[in-house]
């Protein structure tokens, strides 16, 4: 989707997005604390943690939906709060979990996908060609003229994923993609499709941030993982370091076992 390839897994020196000493408060009460968060081109970063840990609040701060009460967020070297909505849309794409439950009354699937061109203007003929390609890739051909509001959660998720890819078309390496539970409503086949497409984006130099709940999935598809607990970003690890029972039990306050199946490791919850 972008014009220049970056080798998958290679992280150039300069991060696309970097934060320092973030704090967010509601009614003067500290509700989020993030000492440091960054993402570089060509990497996938997972954000994991128990319910209520602050993952969605962090996403709101990183995407500019909410403003921190302390600390800084720099996107491509510039303070996030000093950039306009159009400037932000040209540098990052967002799919929130709430999008899946959006009724979007009166809009067709084709019209939702076309929203990706609002911050990425292109000739209508080109937009139609790209939309047709995305419809094939995300299994939406038979739905393009359907009312978005009547779709299943999984279908809506695929539609918004196609919208993001429309927004990403032609972008240079260094574009950010934020995905809130991107696999939550997908079946096995469409999970594989999305994982493949995100791997392609990663290889093209995009930075991808995913809020995830599946520990095993995160270990196989992320480069780094940030763990959150009690509204604080408490740990950063390489994905290969996730198979640490002591770490996971401290994060989730639950019992785990690390099991092997051939060459693979898996995290299993214990009753």
C-alpha positions in Angstrom: 0.0 0.0 0.0 2.9 2.3 0.4 5.5 3.4 -2.1 8.7 2.2 -0.6 9.5 -1.0 1.1 11.1 -1.3 4.5 12.5 -4.7 5.5 10.0 -6.4 7.9 11.1 -6.3 11.5 13.8 -3.6 11.0 13.3 -0.6 13.3 15.1 2.6 12.0 16.5 4.9 14.7 13.7 7.5 14.7 10.4 6.4 16.1 7.2 7.5 14.3 5.6 8.2 17.6 7.2 8.7 21.0 5.7 9.7 24.4 7.3 10.9 27.6 5.8 10.9 31.1 2.1 10.8 30.1 -0.6 11.3 32.7 -4.3 11.5 32.2 -6.8 12.5 34.9 -10.6 12.4 35.3 -12.1 14.7 37.9 -8.5 15.4 39.1 -8.0 11.7 39.8 -5.0 10.0 38.1 -6.5 7.5 35.7 -3.5 6.7 33.4 0.2 6.8 33.8 2.6 6.0 30.9 6.3 6.7 31.5 7.3 5.8 27.9 5.7 4.5 24.7 7.2 4.4 21.2 6.7 2.7 17.9 9.0 2.6 14.9 8.5 2.0 11.2 8.1 -1.7 10.3 7.1 -3.1 13.7 4.0 -4.3 15.3 3.4 -3.4 18.9 0.8 -5.1 21.1 -0.8 -3.5 24.1 -2.1 -6.2 26.6 -3.5 -6.2 30.0 -6.6 -7.1 32.1 -9.9 -5.3 31.7 -9.9 -1.8 33.0 -6.1 -1.5 32.7 -6.3 1.7 30.7 -5.6 0.3 27.2 -8.5 2.2 25.5 -7.6 5.4 27.3 -4.0 5.0 26.1 -5.3 4.6 22.5 -7.4 7.8 22.9 -4.3 9.7 23.9 -2.0 8.3 21.2 -4.5 9.1 18.5 -5.3 12.6 19.7 -8.9 11.9 20.8 -8.0 12.8 24.4 -5.4 15.2 25.6 -2.9 14.3 28.4 -2.8 16.5 31.5 1.0 15.9 31.7 3.7 14.8 29.3 4.3 14.9 25.6 3.4 12.9 22.5 5.4 13.4 19.4 4.3 12.2 16.0 7.0 12.2 13.3 9.0 14.6 15.5 6.1 17.2 16.0 4.0 17.7 19.1 0.7 15.8 18.5 -1.4 18.6 20.0 0.0 21.1 17.5 -1.2 19.2 14.5 -4.6 19.6 12.8 -7.1 16.8 12.4 -6.3 16.7 8.7 -2.5 16.5 9.4 -3.2 13.6 11.9 -5.4 11.7 9.4 -2.6 11.9 6.8 -0.2 10.2 9.3 -2.3 7.7 11.2 -5.3 5.5 10.7 -7.6 4.3 13.6 -10.0 1.5 14.0 -11.7 1.6 17.4 -13.7 -1.3 18.9 -16.7 1.2 19.0 -16.6 1.3 15.1 -17.9 -2.3 15.0 -21.0 -1.3 16.9 -21.6 1.9 14.9 -25.0 1.8 13.3 -24.1 4.3 10.5 -27.7 4.5 9.4 -28.2 5.0 5.7 -24.6 4.4 4.6 -23.7 1.5 2.4 -20.5 -0.6 2.7 -19.1 1.1 -0.3 -19.7 4.5 1.2 -18.0 3.5 4.5 -14.9 2.2 2.6 -14.9 5.5 0.6 -14.5 7.4 3.9 -10.8 6.5 3.6 -10.4 9.0 0.8 -11.4 12.0 2.9 -7.9 12.3 4.2 -6.4 10.6 1.1 -8.0 12.3 -2.0 -7.7 10.5 -5.3 -9.4 10.3 -8.7 -12.8 8.6 -8.5 -11.7 6.0 -11.0 -8.7 5.1 -8.9 -10.8 5.0 -5.8 -13.2 2.6 -7.5 -10.4 0.3 -8.5 -8.9 0.3 -5.0 -12.3 -0.3 -3.4 -12.9 -3.3 -5.7 -9.6 -4.7 -4.8 -10.2 -4.3 -1.1 -13.6 -5.9 -1.5 -12.0 -9.0 -2.9 -9.3 -9.1 -0.3 -11.6 -8.7 2.7 -14.5 -10.8 1.3 -16.9 -7.9 0.9 -17.8 -8.1 -2.8 -21.3 -9.4 -2.1 -21.9 -6.7 0.6 -20.7 -3.5 -1.2 -24.2 -2.2 -1.8 -25.6 -3.4 1.6 -26.7 -1.1 4.4 -23.8 -1.1 6.9 -26.1 -1.0 9.9 -27.5 -4.5 9.2 -24.2 -6.3 9.0 -22.8 -8.7 11.6 -20.0 -7.5 13.9 -17.5 -9.5 11.9 -18.6 -8.0 8.6 -18.5 -4.5 10.1 -15.0 -5.2 11.3 -13.9 -6.2 7.8 -15.5 -3.1 6.3 -13.7 -0.7 8.6 -10.4 -2.6 7.9 -11.0 -2.0 4.2 -11.6 1.7 5.1 -8.3 1.9 6.8 -6.5 0.3 3.8 -8.2 2.9 1.6 -6.8 5.6 3.8 -3.4 4.0 3.6 -3.1 3.8 -0.1 0.0 5.4 -1.5 1.3 6.5 1.9 5.1 6.7 2.5 6.7 4.4 5.2 6.1 5.8 8.6 2.3 5.8 8.6 0.7 4.6 11.9 -2.1 2.2 12.2 -4.0 1.8 15.5 -6.3 -1.2 15.9 -8.5 -1.8 18.9 -9.1 -5.5 19.3 -8.9 -6.1 15.5 -9.5 -9.8 15.6 -12.3 -9.8 18.2 -15.2 -10.5 15.8 -13.4 -12.4 13.1 -13.7 -16.1 12.3 -10.6 -18.2 11.7 -10.4 -17.6 7.9 -10.8 -13.8 8.2 -8.3 -13.7 11.1 -5.7 -15.2 8.8 -6.6 -12.7 6.0 -6.2 -9.7 8.3 -2.9 -11.1 9.8 -1.5 -11.5 6.3 -2.6 -8.0 5.3 -1.1 -6.4 8.4 2.2 -8.4 7.8 2.2 -6.8 4.4 1.7 -3.3 5.9 4.5 -4.0 8.3 6.8 -4.9 5.5 5.9 -1.7 3.7 7.2 0.4 6.7 4.0 1.1 8.6 4.0 1.1 12.4 1.1 -1.0 13.8 -0.3 -0.7 17.4 -2.8 -3.4 18.4 -4.8 -3.7 21.6 -5.1 -7.4 22.1 -6.3 -10.0 24.6 -5.0 -13.2 23.1 -1.5 -13.7 24.6 -0.5 -16.5 22.2 -1.6 -14.5 19.2 0.4 -11.5 20.4 3.5 -13.5 20.8 3.4 -14.7 17.2 2.3 -11.4 15.5 4.0 -8.7 17.5 7.6 -7.5 17.8 7.2 -5.8 21.2 4.5 -5.9 23.8 3.5 -3.2 26.4 1.7 -4.6 29.4 -0.7 -2.4 31.3 -2.2 -2.9 34.8 -4.1 -0.6 37.2 -4.0 2.3 34.6 -0.2 2.2 34.3 2.1 0.9 31.6 4.1 -1.4 33.8 6.3 -3.5 31.4 7.8 -3.6 27.9 9.1 -6.9 26.5 10.1 -8.4 23.3 7.4 -10.8 22.0 9.8 -13.7 22.6 9.9 -12.9 26.3 6.1 -13.3 26.8 6.4 -16.9 27.9 7.1 -15.9 31.5 4.6 -17.4 33.9 5.7 -15.1 36.8 5.3 -12.0 34.6 1.9 -13.0 33.3 0.5 -14.0 36.7 1.6 -10.6 38.1 -0.1 -8.7 35.3 -3.4 -10.6 35.2 -3.7 -11.9 38.8 -4.4 -15.3 37.4 -2.7 -18.7 37.1 -0.9 -19.7 33.9 1.0 -22.6 32.6 3.6 -22.6 29.7 3.2 -25.7 27.6 5.0 -27.0 24.5 3.6 -28.6 21.4 6.5 -29.6 19.2 8.6 -26.5 18.7 5.8 -24.1 19.7 5.1 -22.7 23.2 1.6 -21.7 24.4 0.3 -19.8 27.4 -2.6 -21.7 29.0 -4.8 -20.4 31.8 -5.1 -22.7 34.8 -8.1 -23.0 37.0 
